[in-house]
Amino acid sequence: MKNGISKDDNMLEMIPSINENTNWKKNDNGMITIIVPRDGSFDKIVRFFCKTPKETNIDLDKIGSIVWKAINGKNDIYKISKILKSEFGEEIEPVYDRLLIHLNVLRNNKFIHLKKASY
């Protein structure tokens, strides 16, 4: 049981929230870019020798950007799926599978947290 979530919990009732340490910006076209600083000691060594950037930008696609903008610490996954459905219609199907993939990637990279809804 990780983060208080078990396999028996209904994922549609989970509420994602953006990690307060995650830096991001909305581009002029409304797309989201997550900014990952590379400031660890190993990163500094690699940057010195290989001239790598101080940060990495992760550009979300249209679906990922809409998901990100819907994550407000109040919307549960079911509500976010309805937002995607209203934006994309049948094109987004299977909506739950696609949404959970996006959320799992964001969560695995520690950009978001999931918590149980307290209805």
Buried (B, 14 or more C-beta within 10 A) or exposed (E): EEEEBEEEBEBBEBBBBBEEEBEBEEEEEEBBBBEBEBEEEEBEEEBEEEEEEEEEEBEBEEBBBBBBBBBEEEBBBBBBBBBBBEEBEEEBEEBBEBBBEBBEBBBEEEBBBBBBBEE
